[in-house]
């Protein structure tokens, strides 16, 4: 994995989350998408 790309993807997921920043949910979304 490339940390910079992963961080970029996580930032996008956080921005798309209208419920505010929930790092656990973001992590679960990332796992589901195979990041």
Buried (B, 14 or more C-beta within 10 A) or exposed (E): EEEEEEEEBBEEBBEEEEEEEEEEBBEEBBEEEEB
